[in-house]
């Protein structure tokens, strides 16, 4: 085979891969639009959907998949010792207060084990207003054991995960934009 033919084959192959990646990555872009199949409700056990587990907050209130249907759900994994978590909690609390009456449920999944009184003190110190759920093996395995803290998952009203899990502290502006777009979708 001649050098020119080999170069031609390599260029054609490279061009094909680039076109495939461009088409594949630009089809969805992670945005959820009304009227698309992604705006429909998730089927039980479907990948990239809100896990069908029971979330019980420290006040004893249970959040089930059925109860969360039709709501924008934010699940934030955190720990009391985590400095980036401590930094983002006041911002998340402000956003929760702003959007909770617009169909947003925010659940802080606590991955360490402070006593109830230590947790109450922490919540007071960091102005934490959204519900705290102590991590269970069901919750951790359903979210594939987040490896870093904080890690935040956002789900649309149909239960579909929006974008990828956000590892690290999420900015108030980034979360505000995401929640604003999702709340506007009915």
N, C-alpha and C positions, 0 to 999 in steps of 0.2 A: 504494500500500500504506500502511495506517495505521501510525502510530507504535507503537501497542499490538501490532499484528501483528508488526512488525519486532523489537520487544523480546522478544516471545514466541519467535520463531524463534531469536534470538541466545541466549536462556536455554536453550532446548531443545538447541541445538548445543553450548553450553558444558557442559551437564549430560552429554550424550552423550560428549564428549571426556573428561571427568573419570571417568565410569564405565568407559570403555574403558581409560584409564591405570591405574585402580585394579585392574581385573581382570587386565590384562596384567602389571603389575608385581608383583602379589601371588601369581600362580600358582606361581612357583618360589622366589622369595626368595633364590636362590643356594645354598640348602641341598641337599645330596645325601642322599637317603634310600634305604635298602635297599628293593628291590622295585620301584623306579621304573625307567623306561627309562634314566635318566641313570646308574644304578648299573651298567648293562651296559657291556661294553668298547666303546671307540671303534672306528669303522671307519677304515681308512687314509685320511688326508687330510681327515677330518671336522673342521669348524671347532670351535674351543674344546677341542681335544684335544691331548695331549702330542705335539709334533711328532716325526715319525718320522725323526730324524737320529741319527747316531752321536756320542755324547758320549765323548770320550777324555780322561781326567784326566791330570794332570802326571806320574803314576806309570806311565802307559801302559795303565791299565785302561779298557776300552771298555764303555760302557753303551748297549745297543741297546733299541729299543722292545719287542722280544720279552722281553728280560731285565727290563724295568721293569714289564711287565704284572703286575697284582696287587699292586703296591706304591704307597704314597703317595709322590709325587715333588714335591720343592721345587726350583725352579730360580731361583737368585738371581743377577742380573746386578750386577756390582760392579767397582770399580777400586781400585788401591792408593792413589791420591791422593784418593779420595772420603772426606771426613770422616764423613758419615752411615753409609757402609759400614763404616768402621773402628769406629764406635760399635756397630753391630748384630752384627758378626762374633762377638764372645765369647758373646753370647746365643744366636745361631744354633748355635754349636758345642756349647753346653751342651744345647740341645734335640736336636741330632743325636745326641749321646752317649746321651741318655735314650731316644730313639725308634728308633735304627738297628736294634736287635734286634727291633723290633715291626713291621718292614716299611716303614720310612721311608728313602727315598734323598734326600739333599740334595746338590745340585750347585751349586757356586759358579762361575758363568761369568765369567771374568776378561776385561775389555774393554780393558785396557791391556797393555803388553808389557814388564814387568820381566824382567831376566835370571833364570835359574833360581835362582841364589844369592840375588838380591834377594827373589825370591818366597818362598824358604825362610825367610829372615830375617823377612819380613813375617808369614808364617804362625806363626812362633814368637813374635814380638812380640805378636800379637793372639790367641794361643791358638786358632788356626783348625784344627779337627780334621776337617772334612768335605772331600770331594774337590773339587779345583779343576780346571776345564775351561777351557782357553784358547778364547776366542771364535773361531769360524770363520765364514766367509761363510754357510755352510749354517745354522748355528745362529742367527746374527743375522737372516737373512732369514726363517727359520721363526717367529721371535718378533717379526717386524715391526720390527726395529731399535729396541729400547727407547730412548726419548729422554732419560730421566733415570736417574740412579743414586742409590741402588740401586733396582732393580725386581725384585719377587718374584712368581713364578707358582707356584700350588699345584694339584696334580692328584690326584684321588682314585684308588682302586685300579683303576677302570675306565679311567683315562686322561683323564677329563673335567676341565677346568679348574674349580676351585672359586672362585666369585666372579670379580671382575676382578683384573687384575694390580695388585699393591700397589706404588705409586710412592712412594719415600721409605723411610726406615728403618722397619722393622716392629718393634713392641714384642714383648718376650718373652712378655707375657701374651696378646697377640692370637694369636701363632703357637702358643703352648701350647694355647689353646682349640681352634684349628683342627685341629692335629695330634691332640689328644686325641679329638675327635669323629671324625676320619677313621680313626684307628687302631681305634676301637671298632667301625667298620663292617667286617664280614668279607666 
